């Protein structure tokens, strides 16, 4: 980074010692894969929500250090939890189609949602209002 870049918190320096560790990263990731929300997983291993947010922010700013590893682990764990949940819903749908219906309603609400008619009506109304607003805008003259 340039001369004006903030110090990398992974470098130690004069900053307060961090509590991030490989063990905490692994523990948070494991809890998220099980389906826990970010902050619940963090609290379970002693990471308050504000600290969790700070670590995620630092991970984006400094992707090569421990904070970067933390951020990547959290994002990957969330993706894995979602993949497992979708697989479970699809598998449950083999025995009971209501599970597939539920998934379709949420994955494709414009086609399968309970409120798809209302959603399409609202989209048309918004488009019409935008058209009307565009017609009433004063024209710009040079």
Secondary structure, 3 states (H helix, E strand, C coil): CCCCCCCCHHHCCCCCCCCCCHHHHHHHHHHHHCCCCHHHHHHHCCCCHHHHHHHHHHHHHCCCCHHHHHHHHHHHHHHHHHHHHHHHHHHHHCCCHHHHHHHHHHHCHHHHCCCHHHHHHHHHHHHHHHHHHHHHCCCCCC
